[in-house]
Amino acid sequence: MHDGKFNEELYYHLNRLSIHIPPLRTRKGDIPEVANHLLGKLNQEFGMNVELITDEALERLAQYDWPGNVRELENVLSRAMIYMQPGTAAIKEEDIRKSLFSNDAKIEEEVSLEKSTLASIMDDYERAVLEKAMQENDGNKSLTANRLGISLRSLYYKLEKYKLI
């Protein structure tokens, strides 16, 4: 606006009404509805047909604090879909547990104390996710890229980076 690139009058018209959306952690009763909406979106993105999230899985989701709000919920559900057994029609509690970064997941136990940087820890995790996704898709790179929500080109780059091809 100050640079003259945004219409000042439009700004004030848009700013007339502010919408406050409380964080997900304060409205945990909305989690089932939001999660089911996101499930439909992720099914389209990944080309999957996951029909539901079990009650136990929804209960597990309700126990989490959601510092990343709805975007974090979407990431957790997409990781859960990656962890699912092929041909499964429901996200189960164990899929959520594997994909949810919380104290219950005890990531500290998985992270080697010899690792000194966040980048090296993240690289190890990314490599593990890629290996698992490739296994679950029987080495089919196109399906793996689709399931991970990345382009085929990005998948090839990552596979070369971690010497997985």
Contact map, one row per residue, 1 for C-alpha under 8 A:
111111110000000000000000000000000000000000000000000000000000000000000000000000000000000000000000000000000000000000000000000000000000000000000000000000000000000000000
111111000000000000000000000000000000000000000000000000000000000000000000000000000000000000000000000000000000000000000000000000000000000000000000000000000000000000000
111111000000000000000000000000000000000000000000000000000000000000000000000000000000000000000000000000000000000000000000000000000000000000000000000000000000000000000
111111100000000000000000000000000000000000000000000000000000000000000000000000000000000000000000000000000000000000000000000000000000000000000000000000000000000000000
111111100000000000000000000000000000000000000000000000000000000000000000000000000000000000000000000000000000000000000000000000000000000000000000000000000000000000000
111111110110000000000000000000000000000000000000000000000000000000000000000000000000000000000000000000000000000000000000000000000000000000000000000000000000000000000
100111111110000000000000000000000000000000000000000000000000000000000000000000000000000000000000000000000000000000000000000000000000000000000000000000000000000000000
100001111111000000000000000000000000000000000000000000000000000000000000000000000000000000000000000000000000000000000000000000000000000000000000000000000000000000000
000000111111100000000000000000000000000000000000000000000000000000000000000000000000000000000000000000000000000000000000000000000000000000000000000000000000000000000
000001111111110000000000000000000000000000000000000000000000000000000000000000000000000000000000000000000000000000000000000000000000000000000000000000000000000000000
000001111111111000000000000000000000000000000000000000000000000000000000000000000000000000000000000000000000000000000000000000000000000000000000000000000000000000000
000000011111111100000000000000000000000000000000000000000000000000000000000000000000000000000000000000000000000000000000000000000000000000000000000000000000000000000
000000001111111100000000000000000000000000000000000000000000000000000000000000000000000000000000000000000000000000000000000000000000000000000000000000000000000000000
000000000111111110000000000000000000000000000000000000000000000000000000000000000000000000000000000000000000000000000000000000000000000000000000000000000000000000000
000000000011111111000000000000000000000000000000000000000000000000000000000000000000000000000000000000000000000000000000000000000000000000000000000000000000000000000
000000000001111111000000000000000000000000000000000000000000000000000000000000000000000000000000000000000000000000000000000000000000000000000000000000000000000000000
000000000000011111100000000000000000000000000000000000000000000000000000000000000000000000000000000000000000000000000000000000000000000000000000000000000000000000000
000000000000001111110000000000000000000000000000000000000000000000000000000000000000000000000000000000000000000000000000000000000000000000000000000000000000000000000
000000000000000011111000000000000000000000000000000000000000000000000000000000000000000000000000000000000000000000000000000000000000000000000000000000000000000000000
000000000000000001111100000000000000000000000000000000000000000000000000000000000000000000000000000000000000000000000000000000000000000000000000000000000000000000000
000000000000000000111110000000000000000000000000000000000000000000000000000000000000000000000000000000000000000000000000000000000000000000000000000000000000000000000
000000000000000000011111011000000000000000000000000000000000000000000000000000000000000000000000000000000000000000000000000000000000000000000000000000000000000000000
000000000000000000001111111000000000000000000000000000000000000000001000000000000000000000000000000000000000000000000000000000000000000000000000000000000000000000000
000000000000000000000111111101100000000000000000000000000000000001001100000000000000000000000000000000000000000000000000000000000000000000000000000000000000000000000
000000000000000000000011111100000000000000000000000000000000000111101000000000000000000000000000000000000000000000000000000000000000000000000000000000000000000000000
000000000000000000000111111100000000000000000000000000000000000000000000000000000000000000000000000000000000000000000000000000000000000000000000000000000000000000000
000000000000000000000111111111100000000000000000000000000000000000000000000000000000000000000000000000000000000000000000000000000000000000000000000000000000000000000
000000000000000000000001111111100000000000000000000000000000010000000000000000000000000000000000000000000000000000000000000000000000000000000000000000000000000000000
000000000000000000000000001111110000000000000000000000000000010000000000000000000000000000000000000000000000000000000000000000000000000000000000000000000000000000000
000000000000000000000001001111111100000000000000000000000000000000000000000000000000000000000000000000000000000000000000000000000000000000000000000000000000000000000
000000000000000000000001001111111110000000000000000000000100110000000000000000000000000000000000000000000000000000000000000000000000000000000000000000000000000000000
000000000000000000000000000011111111000000000000000000000100000000000000000000000000000000000000000000000000000000000000000000000000000000000000000000000000000000000
000000000000000000000000000001111111100000000000000000000000000000000000000000000000000000000000000000000000000000000000000000000000000000000000000000000000000000000
000000000000000000000000000001111111110000000000000000000000000000000100000000000000000000000000000000000000000000000000000000000000000000000000000000000000000000000
000000000000000000000000000000111111111000000000000000000000000000000000110010000000000000000000000000000000000000000000000000000000000000000000000000000000000000000
000000000000000000000000000000011111111100000000000110000000000000000000000000000000000000000000000000000000000000000000000000000000000000000000000000000000000000000
000000000000000000000000000000001111111110000000000000000000000000000000000000000000000000000000000000000000000000000000000000000000000000000000000000000000000000000
000000000000000000000000000000000111111111000000000000000000000000000000010010000000000000000000000000000000000000000000000000000000000000000000000000000000000000000
000000000000000000000000000000000011111111100000010100000000000000000000000010000000000000000000000000000000000000000000000000000000000000000000000000000000000000000
000000000000000000000000000000000001111111110000000000000000000000000000000000000000000000000000000000000000000000000000000000000000000000000000000000000000000000000
000000000000000000000000000000000000111111111000000000000000000000000000000000000000000000000000000000000000000000000000000000000000000000000000000000000000000000000
000000000000000000000000000000000000011111111111000000000000000000000000000001000000000000000000000000000000000000000000000000000000000000000000000000000000000000000
000000000000000000000000000000000000001111111111110000000000000000000000000000000000000000000000000000000000000000000000000000000000000000000000000000000000000000000
000000000000000000000000000000000000000111111111000000000000000000000000000000000000000000000000000000000000000000000000000000000000000000000000000000000000000000000
000000000000000000000000000000000000000011111111000000000000000000000000000000000000000000000000000000000000000000000000000000000000000000000000011010000000000000000
000000000000000000000000000000000000000001111111000000000000000000000000000000000000000000000000000000000000000000000000000000000000000000000000011110000000000000000
000000000000000000000000000000000000000001111111100000000000000000000000000000000000000000000000000000000000000000000000000000000000000000000000011000000000000000000
000000000000000000000000000000000000000001111111110000000000000000000000000000000000000000000000000000000000000000000000000000000000000000000000000000000000000000000
000000000000000000000000000000000000000000100011111000000000000000000000000000000000000010000000000000000000000000000000000000000000000000000000000000000000000000000
000000000000000000000000000000000000001000100001111100000000000000000000000000000000000111100000000000000000000000000000000000000000000000000000000000000000000000000
000000000000000000000000000000000000000000000000111110000000000000000000000000000000000011000000000000000000000000000000000000000000000000000000000000000000000000000
000000000000000000000000000000000001001000000000011111000000000000000000000000000000000011100000000000000000000000000000000000000000000000000000000000000000000000000
000000000000000000000000000000000001000000000000001111101100000000000000000000000000000001110000000000000000000000000000000000000000000000000000000000000000000000000
000000000000000000000000000000000000000000000000000111111100000000000000000000000000000001111000000000000000000000000000000000000000000000000000000000000000000000000
000000000000000000000000000000000000000000000000000011111110000000000000000000000000000000000000000000000000000000000000000000000000000000000000000000000000000000000
000000000000000000000000000000000000000000000000000001111111000000000000000000000000000000011000000000000000000000000000000000000000000000000000000000000000000000000
000000000000000000000000000000000000000000000000000011111111100000000000000000000000000000111111000000000000000000000000000000000000000000000000000000000000000000000
000000000000000000000000000000110000000000000000000011111111110000000000000000000000000000001000000000000000000000000000000000000000000000000000000000000000000000000
000000000000000000000000000000000000000000000000000000111111111000000000000000000000000000000000000000000000000000000000000000000000000000000000000000000000000000000
000000000000000000000000000000000000000000000000000000011111111100000000000000000000000000001001100000000000000000000000000000000000000000000000000000000000000000000
000000000000000000000000000000100000000000000000000000001111111100000000000000000000000000000001000000000000000000000000000000000000000000000000000000000000000000000
000000000000000000000000000110100000000000000000000000000111111110000000000000000000000000000000000000000000000000000000000000000000000000000000000000000000000000000
000000000000000000000000000000000000000000000000000000000011111110000000000000000000000000000000000000000000000000000000000000000000000000000000000000000000000000000
000000000000000000000000100000000000000000000000000000000001111111000000000000000000000000000000000001000000000000000000000000000000000000000000000000000000000000000
000000000000000000000000100000000000000000000000000000000000011111100000000000000000000000000000000000000000000000000000000000000000000000000000000000000000000000000
000000000000000000000001100000000000000000000000000000000000000111111101100000000000000000000000000000000000000000000000000000000000000000000000000000000000000000000
000000000000000000000000100000000000000000000000000000000000000011111001000000000000000000000000000000000000000000000000000000000000000000000000000000000000000000000
000000000000000000000000000000000000000000000000000000000000000001111111100000000000000000000000000000000000000000000000000000000000000000000000000000000000000000000
000000000000000000000011100000000000000000000000000000000000000001111111100000000000000000000000000000000000000000000000000000000000000000000000000000000000000000000
000000000000000000000001000000000100000000000000000000000000000001011111110000000000000000000000000000000000000000000000000000000000000000000000000000000000000000000
000000000000000000000000000000000000000000000000000000000000000000011111111000000000000000000000000000000000000000000000000000000000000000000000000000000000000000000
000000000000000000000000000000000000000000000000000000000000000001111111111100000000000000000000000000000000000000000000000000000000000000000000000000000000000000000
000000000000000000000000000000000010000000000000000000000000000001011111111110000000000000000000000000000000000000000000000000000000000000000000000000000000000000000
000000000000000000000000000000000010010000000000000000000000000000000111111111000000000000000000000000000000000000000000000000000000000000000000000000000000000000000
000000000000000000000000000000000000000000000000000000000000000000000011111111100000000000000000000000000000000000000000000000000000000000000000000000000000000000000
000000000000000000000000000000000000000000000000000000000000000000000001111111110000000000000001001100000000000000000000000000000000000000000000000000000000000000000
000000000000000000000000000000000010011000000000000000000000000000000000111111111000000000000001001000000000000000000000000000000000000000000000000000000000000000000
000000000000000000000000000000000000000001000000000000000000000000000000011111111100000000000000000000000000000000000000000000000000000000000000000100000000000000000
000000000000000000000000000000000000000000000000000000000000000000000000001111111110000000000000001000000000000000000000000000000000000000000000000000000000000000000
000000000000000000000000000000000000000000000000000000000000000000000000000111111111000000100011011000000000000000000000000000000000000000000000000000000000000000000
000000000000000000000000000000000000000000000000000000000000000000000000000011111111000000100010000000000000000000000000000000000000000000000000000000000000000000000
000000000000000000000000000000000000000000000000000000000000000000000000000001111111000000000000000000000000000000000000000000000000100000000000001100000000000000000
000000000000000000000000000000000000000000000000000000000000000000000000000000111111100000000010011000000000000000000000000000000000100000000000000000000000000000000
000000000000000000000000000000000000000000000000000000000000000000000000000000011111110100100010000000000000000000000000000000000000000000000000000000000000000000000
000000000000000000000000000000000000000000000000000000000000000000000000000000000011111100000000000000000000000000000000000000000000000100000000000000000000000000000
000000000000000000000000000000000000000000000000000000000000000000000000000000000001111100000000000000000000000000000000000000000000000110000000000000000000000000000
000000000000000000000000000000000000000000000000000000000000000000000000000000000000111110000000000000000000000000000000000000000000000000000000000000000000000000000
000000000000000000000000000000000000000000000000010000000000000000000000000000000001111111100000000000000000000000000000000000000000000000000000000000000000000000000
000000000000000000000000000000000000000000000000111100000000000000000000000000000000001111100000000000000000000000000000000000000000000000000000000000000000000000000
000000000000000000000000000000000000000000000000011111000000000000000000000000000000000111110000000000000000000000000000000000000000000000000000000000000000000000000
000000000000000000000000000000000000000000000000010111001000000000000000000000011001000111111011000000000000000000000000000000000000000000000000000000000000000000000
000000000000000000000000000000000000000000000000000011011000000000000000000000000000000001111111000000000000000000000000000000000000000000000000000000000000000000000
000000000000000000000000000000000000000000000000000001011101000000000000000000000000000000111111100000000000000000000000000000000000000000000000000000000000000000000
000000000000000000000000000000000000000000000000000000001000000000000000000000000000000000011111110000000000000000000000000000000000000000000000000000000000000000000
000000000000000000000000000000000000000000000000000000001000000000000000000000011011000000111111111000000000000000000000000000000000000000000000000000000000000000000
000000000000000000000000000000000000000000000000000000001001100000000000000110010000000000111111111100000000000000000000000000000000000000000000000000000000000000000
000000000000000000000000000000000000000000000000000000000001000000000000000000000000000000001111111100011000000000000000000000000000000000000000000000000000000000000
000000000000000000000000000000000000000000000000000000000000000000000000000000010010000000000111111100001000000000000000000000000000000000000000000000000000000000000
000000000000000000000000000000000000000000000000000000000000000000000000000110110010000000000011111110000000000000000000000000000000000000000000000000000000000000000
000000000000000000000000000000000000000000000000000000000000000000000000000100000000000000000001111111001000000000000000000000000000000000000000000000000000000000000
000000000000000000000000000000000000000000000000000000000000000000000000000000000000000000000000001111111010000000000000000000000000000000000000000000000000000000000
000000000000000000000000000000000000000000000000000000000000000100000000000000000000000000000000000111111110000000000000000000000000000000000000000000000000000000000
000000000000000000000000000000000000000000000000000000000000000000000000000000000000000000000000000011111110000000000000000000000000000000000000000000000000000000000
000000000000000000000000000000000000000000000000000000000000000000000000000000000000000000000000100011111100000000000000000000000000000000000000000000000000000000000
000000000000000000000000000000000000000000000000000000000000000000000000000000000000000000000000110111111110000000000000000000000000000000000000000000000000000000000
000000000000000000000000000000000000000000000000000000000000000000000000000000000000000000000000000001111111110000000000000000000000000000000000000000000000000000000
000000000000000000000000000000000000000000000000000000000000000000000000000000000000000000000000000011101111111000000000000000000000000000000000000000000000000000000
000000000000000000000000000000000000000000000000000000000000000000000000000000000000000000000000000000000111111100000000000000000000000000000000000000000000000000000
000000000000000000000000000000000000000000000000000000000000000000000000000000000000000000000000000000000111111100000000000000000000000000000000000000000000000000000
000000000000000000000000000000000000000000000000000000000000000000000000000000000000000000000000000000000111111100000000000000000000000000000000000000000000000000000
000000000000000000000000000000000000000000000000000000000000000000000000000000000000000000000000000000000011111110100000100000000000000000000000000000000000000000000
000000000000000000000000000000000000000000000000000000000000000000000000000000000000000000000000000000000001111111100000000000000000000000000000000000000000000000000
000000000000000000000000000000000000000000000000000000000000000000000000000000000000000000000000000000000000001111110000000000000000000000000000000000000000000000000
000000000000000000000000000000000000000000000000000000000000000000000000000000000000000000000000000000000000000111110000000000000000000000000000000000000000000000000
000000000000000000000000000000000000000000000000000000000000000000000000000000000000000000000000000000000000001111111001100000000000000000000000000000000000000000000
000000000000000000000000000000000000000000000000000000000000000000000000000000000000000000000000000000000000000011111101000000000000000000000000000000000000000000000
000000000000000000000000000000000000000000000000000000000000000000000000000000000000000000000000000000000000000000111111100000000000000000000000000000000000000000000
000000000000000000000000000000000000000000000000000000000000000000000000000000000000000000000000000000000000000000011111110000000000000000000000000000000000000000000
000000000000000000000000000000000000000000000000000000000000000000000000000000000000000000000000000000000000000000001111111000000000000000000000000000000000000000000
000000000000000000000000000000000000000000000000000000000000000000000000000000000000000000000000000000000000000000111111111100000000000000000000000000000000000000000
000000000000000000000000000000000000000000000000000000000000000000000000000000000000000000000000000000000000001000101111111110000000000000000000000000000000000000000
000000000000000000000000000000000000000000000000000000000000000000000000000000000000000000000000000000000000000000000111111111000000000000000000000000000000000000000
000000000000000000000000000000000000000000000000000000000000000000000000000000000000000000000000000000000000000000000011111111100000000000000000000000000000000000000
000000000000000000000000000000000000000000000000000000000000000000000000000000000000000000000000000000000000000000000001111111110000000000000000000000000000000000000
000000000000000000000000000000000000000000000000000000000000000000000000000000000000000000000000000000000000000000000000111111111000000000000000000000000000000000000
000000000000000000000000000000000000000000000000000000000000000000000000000000000000000000000000000000000000000000000000011111111100000000000000000000000000000000000
000000000000000000000000000000000000000000000000000000000000000000000000000000000000000000000000000000000000000000000000001111111110000000000000000000000000000001000
000000000000000000000000000000000000000000000000000000000000000000000000000000000000000000000000000000000000000000000000000111111111000000000000000000000000000000000
000000000000000000000000000000000000000000000000000000000000000000000000000000000000000000000000000000000000000000000000000011111111100000000000000000000000000000000
000000000000000000000000000000000000000000000000000000000000000000000000000000000000000000000000000000000000000000000000000001111111110000000000000000000000001000000
000000000000000000000000000000000000000000000000000000000000000000000000000000000000000000000000000000000000000000000000000000111111111000000000000000000000000000010
000000000000000000000000000000000000000000000000000000000000000000000000000000000000000000000000000000000000000000000000000000011111111100000000000000000000000000000
000000000000000000000000000000000000000000000000000000000000000000000000000000000110000000000000000000000000000000000000000000001111111110000001001100000000000000000
000000000000000000000000000000000000000000000000000000000000000000000000000000000000000000000000000000000000000000000000000000000111111111111001000000000000000000000
000000000000000000000000000000000000000000000000000000000000000000000000000000000000000000000000000000000000000000000000000000000011111111100000000000000000000000000
000000000000000000000000000000000000000000000000000000000000000000000000000000000000110000000000000000000000000000000000000000000001111111100000000000000000000000000
000000000000000000000000000000000000000000000000000000000000000000000000000000000000010000000000000000000000000000000000000000000000111111111011000000000000000000000
000000000000000000000000000000000000000000000000000000000000000000000000000000000000000000000000000000000000000000000000000000000000011111110000000000000000000000000
000000000000000000000000000000000000000000000000000000000000000000000000000000000000000000000000000000000000000000000000000000000000011111111001000000000000000000000
000000000000000000000000000000000000000000000000000000000000000000000000000000000000000000000000000000000000000000000000000000000000010011111111000000000000000000000
000000000000000000000000000000000000000000000000000000000000000000000000000000000000000000000000000000000000000000000000000000000000010010111111100000010010000000000
000000000000000000000000000000000000000000000000000000000000000000000000000000000000000000000000000000000000000000000000000000000000000000011111110000010000000000000
000000000000000000000000000000000000000000000000000000000000000000000000000000000000000000000000000000000000000000000000000000000000000010011111111000000000000000000
000000000000000000000000000000000000000000000000000000000000000000000000000000000000000000000000000000000000000000000000000000000000110010111111111100000000000000000
000000000000000000000000000000000000000000000000000000000000000000000000000000000000000000000000000000000000000000000000000000000000000000001111111111110110000000000
000000000000000000000000000000000000000000001110000000000000000000000000000000000000000000000000000000000000000000000000000000000000000000000111111111110000000000000
000000000000000000000000000000000000000000001110000000000000000000000000000000000100000000000000000000000000000000000000000000000000100000000011111111000000000000000
000000000000000000000000000000000000000000000100000000000000000000000000000001000100000000000000000000000000000000000000000000000000100000000001111111000000000000000
000000000000000000000000000000000000000000001100000000000000000000000000000000000000000000000000000000000000000000000000000000000000000000000000111111100000000000000
000000000000000000000000000000000000000000000000000000000000000000000000000000000000000000000000000000000000000000000000000000000000000000000000111111110110000000000
000000000000000000000000000000000000000000000000000000000000000000000000000000000000000000000000000000000000000000000000000000000000000000000000110011111110000000000
000000000000000000000000000000000000000000000000000000000000000000000000000000000000000000000000000000000000000000000000000000000000000000001100110001111111000000000
000000000000000000000000000000000000000000000000000000000000000000000000000000000000000000000000000000000000000000000000000000000000000000000000000000111111100000000
000000000000000000000000000000000000000000000000000000000000000000000000000000000000000000000000000000000000000000000000000000000000000000000000100001111111110000000
000000000000000000000000000000000000000000000000000000000000000000000000000000000000000000000000000000000000000000000000000000000000000000001000100001111111111000000
000000000000000000000000000000000000000000000000000000000000000000000000000000000000000000000000000000000000000000000000000000000000000000000000000000011111111100000
000000000000000000000000000000000000000000000000000000000000000000000000000000000000000000000000000000000000000000000000000000000000000000000000000000001111111110000
000000000000000000000000000000000000000000000000000000000000000000000000000000000000000000000000000000000000000000000000000000000000000000000000000000000111111111000
000000000000000000000000000000000000000000000000000000000000000000000000000000000000000000000000000000000000000000000000000000000100000000000000000000000011111111111
000000000000000000000000000000000000000000000000000000000000000000000000000000000000000000000000000000000000000000000000000000000000000000000000000000000001111111111
000000000000000000000000000000000000000000000000000000000000000000000000000000000000000000000000000000000000000000000000000000000000000000000000000000000000111111110
000000000000000000000000000000000000000000000000000000000000000000000000000000000000000000000000000000000000000000000000000000100000000000000000000000000000011111110
000000000000000000000000000000000000000000000000000000000000000000000000000000000000000000000000000000000000000000000000000000000000000000000000000000000000001111111
000000000000000000000000000000000000000000000000000000000000000000000000000000000000000000000000000000000000000000000000000000000010000000000000000000000000001111111
000000000000000000000000000000000000000000000000000000000000000000000000000000000000000000000000000000000000000000000000000000000000000000000000000000000000001100111
